[in-house]
Amino acid sequence: MSGAWALDRGTDLTSTAYERIEELFVSMRIAPGAELRTQDLQALVGIGRTPVHQAVRRLAAETLMEIQPRNGLRVSPIDLSREKRLALLRRDLDRFVAAAAIGNMTSNQRAALHHLKRRLETEGAAMDVDAFNVVDKYFDKLLIHASGERFLERVLSPLHAIARRIGYLNLKHITGRDGLDTTIERHLAIMEWVLRGNEEKACAASDALIGLSISMLDQLEEQIDPALLDVRFATHGAPVQHSAARLPEPVTPAVTSAG
């Protein structure tokens, strides 16, 4: 469907609204630091007020958005120092998930991981960052579910979204194709060692991926236009307001199989 999302099957509207807004956040189609209204998000994701409002409350609790007085919203800007600290937190949690997944993965989850690995191996070279992020999100959720500690999804979901936004910005403006190829290689290494059941090497591969994320943050600190971290740095420091007319049109997201 051009210019709009079809409703996702088997998912409640609040969850659908959350997923769609998170995708806009990761791909920076709502820019860091941008101010907008709930009505703007409704138009962007094609869902009514109540589900969007509930999704925004969750996004605000996860620090991906800030709720302003009188129904105003702000997309959380990129704070490089904070996100380096969050990367270290994510390192410990991701290591735990990788190790736990090895011990608890079901046959169906193992089949799904094999499928995902083959997809990256055969299609990775042709993927752009948006297509990769769809696979990456599915991979994150798959390992969390396989770990047997599903409450971690609420903790790790925003950390992963923040990391994907950083990766998106770096790959689009600094490292490009080479950076994406390296990112895919790091993910394939985690998949390989989880499937082989080698906890030590799976955790080391997970740590290596976090190390790549931290190096991307360092590159952004040295090279990126500050206005891409926070739109309020644009136009000589004057705050930038985003109206509905200036926001990008929604697009149809890529669809992955359920494994």
Phi and psi restraints in degrees (value plus and minus 20) as a CYANA .aco file:
   2 SER   PHI     -94.0   -54.0
   2 SER   PSI     112.7   152.7
   3 GLY   PHI      57.3    97.3
   3 GLY   PSI     -16.2    23.8
   4 ALA   PHI    -176.4  -136.4
   4 ALA   PSI     140.1   180.1
   5 TRP   PHI    -113.2   -73.2
   5 TRP   PSI     117.9   157.9
   6 ALA   PHI     -94.8   -54.8
   6 ALA   PSI     129.0   169.0
   7 LEU   PHI     -85.9   -45.9
   7 LEU   PSI     114.9   154.9
   8 ASP   PHI     -91.4   -51.4
   8 ASP   PSI     119.8   159.8
   9 ARG   PHI    -103.7   -63.7
   9 ARG   PSI     123.5   163.5
  10 GLY   PHI      52.8    92.8
  10 GLY   PSI      -4.1    35.9
  11 THR   PHI    -151.5  -111.5
  11 THR   PSI     116.2   156.2
  12 ASP   PHI     -90.4   -50.4
  12 ASP   PSI     138.5   178.5
  13 LEU   PHI     -85.3   -45.3
  13 LEU   PSI     -54.1   -14.1
  14 THR   PHI     -84.7   -44.7
  14 THR   PSI     -64.0   -24.0
  15 SER   PHI     -84.4   -44.4
  15 SER   PSI     -59.6   -19.6
  16 THR   PHI     -83.0   -43.0
  16 THR   PSI     -64.3   -24.3
  17 ALA   PHI     -81.1   -41.1
  17 ALA   PSI     -63.3   -23.3
  18 TYR   PHI     -78.7   -38.7
  18 TYR   PSI     -69.0   -29.0
  19 GLU   PHI     -81.7   -41.7
  19 GLU   PSI     -60.7   -20.7
  20 ARG   PHI     -90.5   -50.5
  20 ARG   PSI     -60.1   -20.1
  21 ILE   PHI     -87.6   -47.6
  21 ILE   PSI     -60.5   -20.5
  22 GLU   PHI     -79.7   -39.7
  22 GLU   PSI     -59.2   -19.2
  23 GLU   PHI     -82.8   -42.8
  23 GLU   PSI     -60.6   -20.6
  24 LEU   PHI     -83.7   -43.7
  24 LEU   PSI     -57.2   -17.2
  25 PHE   PHI     -83.5   -43.5
  25 PHE   PSI     -70.0   -30.0
  26 VAL   PHI     -83.1   -43.1
  26 VAL   PSI     -63.7   -23.7
  27 SER   PHI    -103.6   -63.6
  27 SER   PSI     -17.1    22.9
  28 MET   PHI      40.8    80.8
  28 MET   PSI       5.3    45.3
  29 ARG   PHI     -95.3   -55.3
  29 ARG   PSI     -36.0     4.0
  30 ILE   PHI    -133.5   -93.5
  30 ILE   PSI      95.4   135.4
  31 ALA   PHI     -95.6   -55.6
  31 ALA   PSI     127.9   167.9
  32 PRO   PHI     -75.1   -35.1
  32 PRO   PSI     109.2   149.2
  33 GLY   PHI      65.6   105.6
  33 GLY   PSI     -26.6    13.4
  34 ALA   PHI     -89.5   -49.5
  34 ALA   PSI     123.3   163.3
  35 GLU   PHI    -122.6   -82.6
  35 GLU   PSI     117.6   157.6
  36 LEU   PHI    -173.9  -133.9
  36 LEU   PSI     159.7   199.7
  37 ARG   PHI    -136.0   -96.0
  37 ARG   PSI     142.1   182.1
  38 THR   PHI     -76.9   -36.9
  38 THR   PSI     -57.5   -17.5
  39 GLN   PHI     -81.6   -41.6
  39 GLN   PSI     -54.3   -14.3
  40 ASP   PHI     -83.6   -43.6
  40 ASP   PSI     -63.6   -23.6
  41 LEU   PHI     -86.1   -46.1
  41 LEU   PSI     -57.6   -17.6
  42 GLN   PHI     -77.2   -37.2
  42 GLN   PSI     -64.7   -24.7
  43 ALA   PHI     -86.5   -46.5
  43 ALA   PSI     -56.9   -16.9
  44 LEU   PHI     -89.3   -49.3
  44 LEU   PSI     -59.4   -19.4
  45 VAL   PHI    -121.0   -81.0
  45 VAL   PSI     -27.3    12.7
  46 GLY   PHI      49.1    89.1
  46 GLY   PSI      14.3    54.3
  47 ILE   PHI    -153.4  -113.4
  47 ILE   PSI     131.4   171.4
  48 GLY   PHI     -91.0   -51.0
  48 GLY   PSI     158.4   198.4
  49 ARG   PHI     -83.1   -43.1
  49 ARG   PSI     -69.0   -29.0
  50 THR   PHI     -83.3   -43.3
  50 THR   PSI     -69.3   -29.3
  51 PRO   PHI     -81.2   -41.2
  51 PRO   PSI     -58.9   -18.9
  52 VAL   PHI     -86.4   -46.4
  52 VAL   PSI     -62.9   -22.9
  53 HIS   PHI     -79.9   -39.9
  53 HIS   PSI     -64.1   -24.1
  54 GLN   PHI     -86.4   -46.4
  54 GLN   PSI     -58.5   -18.5
  55 ALA   PHI     -85.1   -45.1
  55 ALA   PSI     -59.5   -19.5
  56 VAL   PHI     -84.2   -44.2
  56 VAL   PSI     -58.3   -18.3
  57 ARG   PHI     -81.2   -41.2
  57 ARG   PSI     -60.6   -20.6
  58 ARG   PHI     -87.3   -47.3
  58 ARG   PSI     -63.8   -23.8
  59 LEU   PHI     -81.5   -41.5
  59 LEU   PSI     -56.6   -16.6
  60 ALA   PHI     -89.0   -49.0
  60 ALA   PSI     -60.1   -20.1
  61 ALA   PHI     -82.8   -42.8
  61 ALA   PSI     -49.6    -9.6
  62 GLU   PHI    -110.6   -70.6
  62 GLU   PSI     -15.6    24.4
  63 THR   PHI      48.9    88.9
  63 THR   PSI      -0.8    39.2
  64 LEU   PHI    -104.5   -64.5
  64 LEU   PSI     -44.0    -4.0
  65 MET   PHI    -156.7  -116.7
  65 MET   PSI     140.2   180.2
  66 GLU   PHI    -140.7  -100.7
  66 GLU   PSI     111.7   151.7
  67 ILE   PHI    -110.1   -70.1
  67 ILE   PSI     102.1   142.1
  68 GLN   PHI    -118.0   -78.0
  68 GLN   PSI     142.2   182.2
  69 PRO   PHI     -78.8   -38.8
  69 PRO   PSI     132.4   172.4
  70 ARG   PHI      40.6    80.6
  70 ARG   PSI      24.1    64.1
  71 ASN   PHI      50.8    90.8
  71 ASN   PSI      -8.2    31.8
  72 GLY   PHI    -104.6   -64.6
  72 GLY   PSI     132.0   172.0
  73 LEU   PHI    -150.3  -110.3
  73 LEU   PSI     133.7   173.7
  74 ARG   PHI    -154.1  -114.1
  74 ARG   PSI     112.5   152.5
  75 VAL   PHI     -91.1   -51.1
  75 VAL   PSI     108.7   148.7
  76 SER   PHI     -78.9   -38.9
  76 SER   PSI     108.0   148.0
  77 PRO   PHI     -89.5   -49.5
  77 PRO   PSI     148.7   188.7
  78 ILE   PHI    -108.1   -68.1
  78 ILE   PSI      95.3   135.3
  79 ASP   PHI    -126.1   -86.1
  79 ASP   PSI      81.1   121.1
  80 LEU   PHI     -81.5   -41.5
  80 LEU   PSI     -59.4   -19.4
  81 SER   PHI     -84.7   -44.7
  81 SER   PSI     -66.1   -26.1
  82 ARG   PHI     -82.1   -42.1
  82 ARG   PSI     -61.0   -21.0
  83 GLU   PHI     -92.6   -52.6
  83 GLU   PSI     -42.6    -2.6
  84 LYS   PHI     -87.7   -47.7
  84 LYS   PSI     -60.6   -20.6
  85 ARG   PHI     -84.6   -44.6
  85 ARG   PSI     -61.9   -21.9
  86 LEU   PHI     -85.2   -45.2
  86 LEU   PSI     -52.3   -12.3
  87 ALA   PHI     -83.1   -43.1
  87 ALA   PSI     -57.3   -17.3
  88 LEU   PHI     -88.4   -48.4
  88 LEU   PSI     -57.9   -17.9
  89 LEU   PHI     -84.2   -44.2
  89 LEU   PSI     -64.3   -24.3
  90 ARG   PHI     -82.8   -42.8
  90 ARG   PSI     -55.9   -15.9
  91 ARG   PHI     -76.5   -36.5
  91 ARG   PSI     -67.2   -27.2
  92 ASP   PHI     -87.8   -47.8
  92 ASP   PSI     -61.4   -21.4
  93 LEU   PHI     -89.9   -49.9
  93 LEU   PSI     -61.3   -21.3
  94 ASP   PHI     -85.1   -45.1
  94 ASP   PSI     -55.8   -15.8
  95 ARG   PHI     -82.8   -42.8
  95 ARG   PSI     -63.7   -23.7
  96 PHE   PHI     -80.7   -40.7
  96 PHE   PSI     -64.4   -24.4
  97 VAL   PHI     -83.2   -43.2
  97 VAL   PSI     -64.8   -24.8
  98 ALA   PHI     -80.3   -40.3
  98 ALA   PSI     -64.8   -24.8
  99 ALA   PHI     -86.7   -46.7
  99 ALA   PSI     -63.6   -23.6
 100 ALA   PHI     -87.2   -47.2
 100 ALA   PSI     -55.4   -15.4
 101 ALA   PHI     -82.3   -42.3
 101 ALA   PSI     -57.1   -17.1
 102 ILE   PHI     -80.4   -40.4
 102 ILE   PSI     -59.1   -19.1
 103 GLY   PHI    -104.2   -64.2
 103 GLY   PSI     -36.2     3.8
 104 ASN   PHI    -143.2  -103.2
 104 ASN   PSI     -21.1    18.9
 105 MET   PHI     -84.8   -44.8
 105 MET   PSI     111.7   151.7
 106 THR   PHI    -101.9   -61.9
 106 THR   PSI     149.5   189.5
 107 SER   PHI     -82.6   -42.6
 107 SER   PSI     -59.3   -19.3
 108 ASN   PHI     -85.8   -45.8
 108 ASN   PSI     -61.0   -21.0
 109 GLN   PHI     -86.5   -46.5
 109 GLN   PSI     -57.5   -17.5
 110 ARG   PHI     -83.9   -43.9
 110 ARG   PSI     -61.3   -21.3
 111 ALA   PHI     -83.2   -43.2
 111 ALA   PSI     -60.5   -20.5
 112 ALA   PHI     -84.3   -44.3
 112 ALA   PSI     -59.0   -19.0
 113 LEU   PHI     -88.4   -48.4
 113 LEU   PSI     -60.4   -20.4
 114 HIS   PHI     -77.9   -37.9
 114 HIS   PSI     -64.2   -24.2
 115 HIS   PHI     -80.6   -40.6
 115 HIS   PSI     -64.5   -24.5
 116 LEU   PHI     -85.5   -45.5
 116 LEU   PSI     -60.9   -20.9
 117 LYS   PHI     -82.6   -42.6
 117 LYS   PSI     -65.9   -25.9
 118 ARG   PHI     -81.4   -41.4
 118 ARG   PSI     -57.4   -17.4
 119 ARG   PHI     -84.3   -44.3
 119 ARG   PSI     -64.5   -24.5
 120 LEU   PHI     -84.1   -44.1
 120 LEU   PSI     -59.3   -19.3
 121 GLU   PHI     -85.7   -45.7
 121 GLU   PSI     -57.9   -17.9
 122 THR   PHI    -111.5   -71.5
 122 THR   PSI     -50.0   -10.0
 123 GLU   PHI    -131.9   -91.9
 123 GLU   PSI     -31.2     8.8
 124 GLY   PHI     -76.6   -36.6
 124 GLY   PSI     -59.4   -19.4
 125 ALA   PHI     -85.1   -45.1
 125 ALA   PSI     -42.9    -2.9
 126 ALA   PHI    -120.8   -80.8
 126 ALA   PSI     -24.8    15.2
 127 MET   PHI     -94.6   -54.6
 127 MET   PSI     124.8   164.8
 128 ASP   PHI    -116.4   -76.4
 128 ASP   PSI     159.4   199.4
 129 VAL   PHI     -86.0   -46.0
 129 VAL   PSI     -53.6   -13.6
 130 ASP   PHI     -85.6   -45.6
 130 ASP   PSI     -65.0   -25.0
 131 ALA   PHI     -84.9   -44.9
 131 ALA   PSI     -59.8   -19.8
 132 PHE   PHI     -83.9   -43.9
 132 PHE   PSI     -60.2   -20.2
 133 ASN   PHI     -83.0   -43.0
 133 ASN   PSI     -51.2   -11.2
 134 VAL   PHI     -83.6   -43.6
 134 VAL   PSI     -65.9   -25.9
 135 VAL   PHI     -85.2   -45.2
 135 VAL   PSI     -62.8   -22.8
 136 ASP   PHI     -80.8   -40.8
 136 ASP   PSI     -62.6   -22.6
 137 LYS   PHI     -85.0   -45.0
 137 LYS   PSI     -61.6   -21.6
 138 TYR   PHI     -83.1   -43.1
 138 TYR   PSI     -60.7   -20.7
 139 PHE   PHI     -81.0   -41.0
 139 PHE   PSI     -66.5   -26.5
 140 ASP   PHI     -77.4   -37.4
 140 ASP   PSI     -67.2   -27.2
 141 LYS   PHI     -86.2   -46.2
 141 LYS   PSI     -59.6   -19.6
 142 LEU   PHI     -80.5   -40.5
 142 LEU   PSI     -66.5   -26.5
 143 LEU   PHI     -86.3   -46.3
 143 LEU   PSI     -58.9   -18.9
 144 ILE   PHI     -82.1   -42.1
 144 ILE   PSI     -66.1   -26.1
 145 HIS   PHI     -83.6   -43.6
 145 HIS   PSI     -60.0   -20.0
 146 ALA   PHI     -86.5   -46.5
 146 ALA   PSI     -46.8    -6.8
 147 SER   PHI     -87.3   -47.3
 147 SER   PSI     -41.4    -1.4
 148 GLY   PHI      63.2   103.2
 148 GLY   PSI     -18.3    21.7
 149 GLU   PHI    -138.5   -98.5
 149 GLU   PSI      50.7    90.7
 150 ARG   PHI     -89.5   -49.5
 150 ARG   PSI     -37.6     2.4
 151 PHE   PHI     -81.6   -41.6
 151 PHE   PSI     -41.4    -1.4
 152 LEU   PHI     -85.0   -45.0
 152 LEU   PSI     -39.1     0.9
 153 GLU   PHI     -80.2   -40.2
 153 GLU   PSI     -59.6   -19.6
 154 ARG   PHI     -86.8   -46.8
 154 ARG   PSI     -49.2    -9.2
 155 VAL   PHI    -100.8   -60.8
 155 VAL   PSI     -65.6   -25.6
 156 LEU   PHI    -103.5   -63.5
 156 LEU   PSI     -46.3    -6.3
 157 SER   PHI     -74.9   -34.9
 157 SER   PSI     -70.2   -30.2
 158 PRO   PHI     -88.3   -48.3
 158 PRO   PSI     -53.6   -13.6
 159 LEU   PHI     -83.8   -43.8
 159 LEU   PSI     -60.6   -20.6
 160 HIS   PHI     -88.5   -48.5
 160 HIS   PSI     -57.5   -17.5
 161 ALA   PHI     -84.0   -44.0
 161 ALA   PSI     -62.9   -22.9
 162 ILE   PHI     -81.0   -41.0
 162 ILE   PSI     -63.4   -23.4
 163 ALA   PHI     -85.6   -45.6
 163 ALA   PSI     -59.5   -19.5
 164 ARG   PHI     -86.3   -46.3
 164 ARG   PSI     -54.9   -14.9
 165 ARG   PHI     -85.1   -45.1
 165 ARG   PSI     -62.2   -22.2
 166 ILE   PHI     -81.5   -41.5
 166 ILE   PSI     -65.6   -25.6
 167 GLY   PHI     -80.8   -40.8
 167 GLY   PSI     -61.9   -21.9
 168 TYR   PHI     -79.3   -39.3
 168 TYR   PSI     -67.2   -27.2
 169 LEU   PHI     -83.9   -43.9
 169 LEU   PSI     -64.8   -24.8
 170 ASN   PHI     -84.4   -44.4
 170 ASN   PSI     -67.1   -27.1
 171 LEU   PHI     -87.0   -47.0
 171 LEU   PSI     -54.3   -14.3
 172 LYS   PHI     -94.4   -54.4
 172 LYS   PSI     -51.8   -11.8
 173 HIS   PHI    -136.9   -96.9
 173 HIS   PSI     -34.2     5.8
 174 ILE   PHI    -148.0  -108.0
 174 ILE   PSI     -87.4   -47.4
 175 THR   PHI    -111.3   -71.3
 175 THR   PSI     -41.5    -1.5
 176 GLY   PHI      39.4    79.4
 176 GLY   PSI    -161.0  -121.0
 177 ARG   PHI     -80.7   -40.7
 177 ARG   PSI     -61.3   -21.3
 178 ASP   PHI     -81.0   -41.0
 178 ASP   PSI     -61.7   -21.7
 179 GLY   PHI     -85.7   -45.7
 179 GLY   PSI     -59.2   -19.2
 180 LEU   PHI     -87.9   -47.9
 180 LEU   PSI     -60.9   -20.9
 181 ASP   PHI     -80.8   -40.8
 181 ASP   PSI     -61.5   -21.5
 182 THR   PHI     -84.8   -44.8
 182 THR   PSI     -61.5   -21.5
 183 THR   PHI     -80.0   -40.0
 183 THR   PSI     -65.0   -25.0
 184 ILE   PHI     -83.4   -43.4
 184 ILE   PSI     -62.2   -22.2
 185 GLU   PHI     -79.2   -39.2
 185 GLU   PSI     -61.5   -21.5
 186 ARG   PHI     -85.1   -45.1
 186 ARG   PSI     -58.3   -18.3
 187 HIS   PHI     -87.9   -47.9
 187 HIS   PSI     -61.0   -21.0
 188 LEU   PHI     -82.1   -42.1
 188 LEU   PSI     -54.8   -14.8
 189 ALA   PHI     -84.4   -44.4
 189 ALA   PSI     -62.4   -22.4
 190 ILE   PHI     -81.9   -41.9
 190 ILE   PSI     -67.1   -27.1
 191 MET   PHI     -78.2   -38.2
 191 MET   PSI     -64.3   -24.3
 192 GLU   PHI     -78.7   -38.7
 192 GLU   PSI     -69.1   -29.1
 193 TRP   PHI     -96.9   -56.9
 193 TRP   PSI     -48.9    -8.9
 194 VAL   PHI     -84.9   -44.9
 194 VAL   PSI     -65.4   -25.4
 195 LEU   PHI     -84.5   -44.5
 195 LEU   PSI     -52.9   -12.9
 196 ARG   PHI     -98.9   -58.9
 196 ARG   PSI     -33.4     6.6
 197 GLY   PHI      58.7    98.7
 197 GLY   PSI       2.6    42.6
 198 ASN   PHI    -117.9   -77.9
 198 ASN   PSI      78.2   118.2
 199 GLU   PHI     -83.3   -43.3
 199 GLU   PSI     -63.8   -23.8
 200 GLU   PHI     -80.9   -40.9
 200 GLU   PSI     -67.3   -27.3
 201 LYS   PHI     -94.2   -54.2
 201 LYS   PSI     -51.5   -11.5
 202 ALA   PHI     -84.0   -44.0
 202 ALA   PSI     -62.7   -22.7
 203 CYS   PHI     -87.2   -47.2
 203 CYS   PSI     -58.8   -18.8
 204 ALA   PHI     -84.2   -44.2
 204 ALA   PSI     -59.8   -19.8
 205 ALA   PHI     -86.3   -46.3
 205 ALA   PSI     -57.6   -17.6
 206 SER   PHI     -84.1   -44.1
 206 SER   PSI     -63.0   -23.0
 207 ASP   PHI     -81.9   -41.9
 207 ASP   PSI     -57.5   -17.5
 208 ALA   PHI     -84.9   -44.9
 208 ALA   PSI     -55.2   -15.2
 209 LEU   PHI     -86.0   -46.0
 209 LEU   PSI     -61.4   -21.4
 210 ILE   PHI     -84.9   -44.9
 210 ILE   PSI     -57.5   -17.5
 211 GLY   PHI     -79.9   -39.9
 211 GLY   PSI     -58.3   -18.3
 212 LEU   PHI     -84.4   -44.4
 212 LEU   PSI     -61.5   -21.5
 213 SER   PHI     -80.5   -40.5
 213 SER   PSI     -62.7   -22.7
 214 ILE   PHI     -85.7   -45.7
 214 ILE   PSI     -59.0   -19.0
 215 SER   PHI     -84.7   -44.7
 215 SER   PSI     -53.9   -13.9
 216 MET   PHI     -85.4   -45.4
 216 MET   PSI     -59.6   -19.6
 217 LEU   PHI     -82.5   -42.5
 217 LEU   PSI     -61.7   -21.7
 218 ASP   PHI     -81.6   -41.6
 218 ASP   PSI     -61.8   -21.8
 219 GLN   PHI     -84.3   -44.3
 219 GLN   PSI     -59.7   -19.7
 220 LEU   PHI     -84.0   -44.0
 220 LEU   PSI     -60.7   -20.7
 221 GLU   PHI     -79.1   -39.1
 221 GLU   PSI     -56.7   -16.7
 222 GLU   PHI    -105.2   -65.2
 222 GLU   PSI     -49.7    -9.7
 223 GLN   PHI    -142.3  -102.3
 223 GLN   PSI     -40.7    -0.7
 224 ILE   PHI    -105.3   -65.3
 224 ILE   PSI     128.6   168.6
 225 ASP   PHI     -85.7   -45.7
 225 ASP   PSI     103.3   143.3
 226 PRO   PHI     -76.5   -36.5
 226 PRO   PSI     -45.9    -5.9
 227 ALA   PHI     -85.1   -45.1
 227 ALA   PSI     -41.1    -1.1
 228 LEU   PHI    -100.6   -60.6
 228 LEU   PSI     -37.1     2.9
 229 LEU   PHI    -106.4   -66.4
 229 LEU   PSI     -49.0    -9.0
 230 ASP   PHI    -180.5  -140.5
 230 ASP   PSI      95.6   135.6
 231 VAL   PHI     -82.0   -42.0
 231 VAL   PSI     -36.7     3.3
 232 ARG   PHI     -89.9   -49.9
 232 ARG   PSI     -32.0     8.0
 233 PHE   PHI    -101.5   -61.5
 233 PHE   PSI     -28.0    12.0
 234 ALA   PHI     -96.8   -56.8
 234 ALA   PSI     145.3   185.3
 235 THR   PHI      29.2    69.2
 235 THR   PSI      34.7    74.7
 236 HIS   PHI      39.8    79.8
 236 HIS   PSI      15.8    55.8
 237 GLY   PHI      67.5   107.5
 237 GLY   PSI     -22.7    17.3
 238 ALA   PHI     -93.6   -53.6
 238 ALA   PSI     119.2   159.2
 239 PRO   PHI     -79.4   -39.4
 239 PRO   PSI     122.8   162.8
 240 VAL   PHI    -128.3   -88.3
 240 VAL   PSI     104.6   144.6
 241 GLN   PHI    -117.7   -77.7
 241 GLN   PSI     118.2   158.2
 242 HIS   PHI    -127.6   -87.6
 242 HIS   PSI      96.9   136.9
 243 SER   PHI    -113.9   -73.9
 243 SER   PSI     150.3   190.3
 244 ALA   PHI     -81.0   -41.0
 244 ALA   PSI     -53.2   -13.2
 245 ALA   PHI     -87.9   -47.9
 245 ALA   PSI     -44.0    -4.0
 246 ARG   PHI    -115.9   -75.9
 246 ARG   PSI     -29.1    10.9
 247 LEU   PHI     -98.9   -58.9
 247 LEU   PSI     130.6   170.6
 248 PRO   PHI     -88.9   -48.9
 248 PRO   PSI     135.7   175.7
 249 GLU   PHI     -92.9   -52.9
 249 GLU   PSI     127.3   167.3
 250 PRO   PHI     -87.4   -47.4
 250 PRO   PSI     130.9   170.9
 251 VAL   PHI    -144.7  -104.7
 251 VAL   PSI     141.6   181.6
 252 THR   PHI     -98.0   -58.0
 252 THR   PSI     100.1   140.1
 253 PRO   PHI     -92.5   -52.5
 253 PRO   PSI     136.5   176.5
 254 ALA   PHI     -86.7   -46.7
 254 ALA   PSI     131.3   171.3
 255 VAL   PHI    -137.2   -97.2
 255 VAL   PSI     109.9   149.9
 256 THR   PHI    -125.8   -85.8
 256 THR   PSI     137.3   177.3
 257 SER   PHI     -95.6   -55.6
 257 SER   PSI     145.1   185.1
 258 ALA   PHI    -101.4   -61.4
 258 ALA   PSI      -0.6    39.4
